[in-house]
């Protein structure tokens, strides 16, 4: 709460943000200049959506929709574009909270044409997948890489079709520090042809199987140990305990106890584990799509920075103009936040000066740790047993996060 002088400061800040949010033309001019300065925008752009929740009920943009943090609050969706080469945010666009990711892509394509030059390679998440989006991208000549959601029938078809080829020694490729089976081909989706790249991460498959069977066994034990009383709704009890795993189990009741049997639907799930299908408009070397797509974690780090390091949640604006001004200032903060480590590396200052997070008691003086604290041990969320931070507080969803981070600069011994 702001009291006395603090209240005046808060009111002045709100007025400043409101005036900033009213300057749509100047904000657009900034983006035009910023886009022009980033010469590498002819290369690769990452695009994804972040949802920002708010307690306000007076802003039209705030709507209920799919919330990535499972919060029951109205939200706005912010589409963020990141430049691959410099790891800097390039552009953002605000969408009403009820607009799904898949419907934002067409607007982005239009605005990239207005702001930028040419048509860079777009790296998109699976939330943007739809047949209409694929056709729009292909017909307008856009280059892109996008995952095919494994829940779609066409993904199941490709996995079954290429199952034998994935086990062929000819398709086992060296990738980074290990090996990965890869099958490449073409497929028609809608009226257009696309290249697909089917990867099988064997280590990830093992982890997913262990996690699945561990949870499945826990549910089976809980059901079989439960005594079913006469007159109780057995179906309701079963679904309440099994949850989403109920599609993999069937049951009978004997002597007031559940008898559990596993369904064959488990085989379909196991077939998908460790698999990843990437679609592209281009015929690319087998390792390029997966390397570029896995590079999208940079934009996810920006999202975490907005929500945690920059204290972006929950939004506390009560006017649409103030909200827009706040998001613009947040965007500028992101540029500074991610530019600072880059500049320090370029000028070799990291050999003399250490960057550390003042919100953590842990000292990061090693040159390999000279990065924003999203890579520190206390990130992204703290359990009750963690002791890295001096000031822990639960957010509105009950997760423990550390206090807002500020960089401190420490001279290293010569």
N, C-alpha and C positions, 0 to 999 in steps of 0.2 A: 504494500500500500504506500502511496506517495503522501507525505505529510509536509506542510510548510514549503520550504524551498524545493523539496523533491516534487511536490505537486506542481509547482510552476514549471519545473524542468519537464515533467511528463506532459503537461499541457502544451508546452512549446514544441516538444518533439512530435506530438500528435498533429499539431497544426502544420509543422514542417512536412510530415509524411503525407498529410492530406493535400497540401499544395503540390508536392512532388507527383502524387498520383493523378492530379488533374492535368499534368503536362504530357498528354499522350503524344503530341507531335515531337516534343523534345526527346522523349524516351525513344521514339522511332528513329530520330536523327542519331541518337547515340548508337543504336543497334547498327544502323547503316555504316557509321564510322568504325565501330568495333569489328563488324564483319569484314569491312574493307582492309582493316589492319591485319586481320588474321589471314595471311596469304595462302595458308595451307588448306583452306576450306575447299579447294578443288579435290582434296584427298578423301578422307573418311570422316563421317559424322555419326555419332551415337545419339539416339533419341529414345527417351523413356518418360514415363509419367510418375509424378509423386502426388500423393494426396495429403493435404494439410487440413487438419480439423480445427474447429473453432466453437466456442460457446455462444457466439453472437447469433442473434435471430433477426438481424435487421439488414443483412446483406443478401441481395438477390442471387449472387453467384454461389452462395453457400447452399448446397443441396445434399440430401442423403443419397449415397451410392455405394458401390463396392469399396470398402475401406481396407487397405493393405495392412493396417495395424489392428484390425478388429475392434475399432473404437465406434461406439454408437453415438456419433456426433455428426452434424452437418459438416461438409467439407468443400474445398475447391480442389480441382486437379490442375497441376502445373506441368506442362510439357517442357522438358529441358533438353537442349542440344549441346553436346560436348564435342570439342575438337580432338581428334585422335592424337595428332602429333604433339600438341603443346599441353594436353591434359587440362585445358581451361574451358570453362563454360562459355558458350558462344551466344546463346539466345534462349529465351523462355517465352511461353505463351500460356495464358490463363484460360481454363475451361470450367464451366459449371460442374459441380461435384457429381452430378448424376450422369454425365457424359462418359461412356465407356472408352477405353483406350483405342479400340478398333476404329472409332468414328473420328478420332482426332487427326489421323494421318493425312487425309486429303487437305485439311487446312494447313498442315505443316508444309506439304509439298508446294502449295500455292505461295506461302510466305517465304520459303527458301528461294523460290524463283524471283521474288520481289527484292529480297535482301542480298542475295548472293549472286555468284556468277557460275554458270555451268550447272551440272547435276552431279554432286559428289556421291560417293558410295555410302549408302545408309545402312547402319547396323541397328536392327530393330528387335524388340523382344517378342515373345510368342503372343502377348496380349494384342498385338496389331494384326495377327493372322486372320484373314478372311479371303474368300475367293474374289470378292469385289476389289479388295485392296491389292491383291496380287495382280489382277488384270489391269487395274489402274496404273500401277507402277510399271508394268511391262509395256503397256500401250504408249505411255508417255516417255519411255526410254530411260527410266531411272535404273541405276545400278543398286542392288540391295543384297543383304544377307538377313534371313529371317528364319527362326526355328519353326518347324512344323509341329504343332501340339500332338503329343502321342495319343491323346484321347480321340482324335479324328480317325475315321475308318481308313482313310487313305494312308495314314501312318502305320496302322496295323497291317495293311496290305503290303507296304514296302518292307516292313520288318520280316514278315513271313516269306515274302518273295526272295529276300536277300539273306535269309538265315544261313544257308549253306555257304554262300560266298563269304560271309563274315568269318567263317572258320577256315577259309582257305589260306595256306601259308603265303600265297601270292599277295594277299591283301593286308598282311600284317606289316605296319609301317613304324619306323622309329620316330617317336615324337617326344621332344624334350628329354626327360631322363628315363623314359620307358618306351613301351610299344603299344600301339593301338590299331585294332582292325578297322579298316575303312573301305566302304563300297560307294562308288560314284556312278550316277546314271542320269537319265532324263525321264520326266514324267509330265503328262498333260493334266493340268488342273484348270477346270473351266474350259476356256477356248485357247489357252496359251500353254506353251511348253516351258518347263523350268528344269534347272539342274538340281539334283539332290545329292547330299553328302551324308551318308549314314555312318555314324561312328559308334563304336562299342568300347566303352570304358570299363574294362574288366575289374579294376580295383573299386570303382564306384558301384558296380553291380554287386560285388561282395558286401560292401558296406550297406547297401540298400536291402539286400536279402537278410542280413543279420538283424537290422533294425526292424524289418517287417515281421520276421519269425519271432523275435523277442516280444513284440507287442501282441502278436497273435497268440502266443503261448500264455501270456499274462491274462488275456481275455478268456481263453479256454479254461484256465485254472479257476478264474473268478466265477465263471458260469457253473462249472461242475461242482464247486464247493458250496454253491448256494442251494439252500433247501426251499423248494417251491411249495407254498402252502395251498391248501385246497381253496378253490375259488379265485385265486390270483390270476391276473392276465399274463399268461406265459409269454405271449408274443411281445407285449410291452416291456416286460422285464428283460427279455433277450435283446431287443433293440436298444434299450437304455444302456445296457452294459457293453454290448458289442459295437454300437455306434456305426461308423462307416465300414467296419470290418464285418458287419452282418452279411454283406454280399459274398463273403468267402466262407461262410459257415452255415451249416444246417443243424437242426437239433430235434431230439425227441425227449420226452420226459418219462423216466422210469423210477419208481420208488421215490417220488418227490425230488428227484435230481435231474438236471439237464445231462443228456448224453450228446456230445458234440461230434460232428463229422465235418471234415474239410471238403469244400466244393472244388470242382475242376476249374472254376473261374480263377483260382490262384495261378494256374498255368499261364493264363493270358497276362496276368500281372507280371509274373516272372520273366516272360518273354520281352517285356518292355524295359526291364531294369538295366541300367547302365547304357541305354541307347540314347542317341541324340541325332535328330535329322535336321539338317540345315538346308534351306532352299535359297537359290540364287538365280539371278537373271543372267549370270555369266558362267562360262566354262573356266573355272579357276583351278590352280594347283590344289591337290587334296588337303594340304595342311593350312592353306590360307583362310578358308572360311572359319574353321574352329579357332584359329589363333586370333582372328579379328573379333569373333563373337565373344570369346572369353575375355577380351579386353574391355567389355562393357562394364566390368566391375568398377571401372573408374567413375562412371556416372552414378553407380550405386553408392560409392563413397561420398560423392557430392550430396546425394540425398541424405545420407546419415549425418553429414556435416551440418546440413540445414536443420535437421531435427534435433541434433544433440549439441554439437559444438557451438552453433549459432543460436541455440535455444529457439528454434522455429516453431515449436509446438507447446501448448495449443495457441493458435492465432488469437490475438486479443483486440483486433481492430473492430470498430463498430460502424464504420462507414466504408463504402466500396472504394472511395478515393484513397482513404488511409491504408486500406489493404493493398491496393495497387502500389502505393508509395513504399510500403513496407517490403513488398516483394522485390521492387526495383533495388532498394538499398541492400537487401539480402543478396541479390544477384551480384552487385558490386563487391560485397564482402566476400563472396565466393571467389571472385577473380583475384582479389588480394590474397586470400587465404591460400590458394593453390599456386599463385605466382611466386610467393615468398620463398618456398623451398627451391623452386626452379632457379630463381635468380641467385640464391646462395650457392647452388651447385655450379652455376655458370661462372661465378666470380671466385670459386674455390674458397668461399668463406666458411664452408662446413668443416674445413680443416682447422679453423681457428675458433669458430663460434658454434656452440651447441644450441639447438632448439629443443626446448622441453615444455611440457604441459604443466602450467602452474597449478592446475586443479588436481594433480596427482603427486603423491609422495615419491613415486618411482622416478629416478633420475635417468634420463635417456641421453647419455653423453657419447655413445658410440656413433660413429659416422653413419652406420647403416640404419640408425634409428632417427636420423634427422629428417623426419617427415611429420606431417600433422598427426595428432594423437589418435586418429582412427586406426592406426596400425600399432598402437600401444597395447600393453596387456590388459588395460582396463576397458577396452573397447570391444564390442559395441554395447553390451549390457552387463550389469554386474549382478552376480548372485549374492545372496545374503552372506555367504562365506568369504566373499572377496574383500581384500584389505588394501587395495591399491590406492583408493581415494580417501581423502579426508572428509568429504562432504557428500554423502549419498542420499538420494531422495527418490521415492517412487514417482513415476509420471502418472498420468490419468488412467493408463491401462495397467498400472500395478508393477511395471518393470522398474528396476533400479538402474538409474543412470547417474553418471558423475556430474558434478557441477559444471557450468559452462567453462570451456577451456580458453586459456589465454597463453600465448607463447611467451616464454622467458628466454633470454639470450644469455648464455653462460660462456665465458672465455675458457677455452680448453688449455691445459698446460702445454707449453711449447716443448 
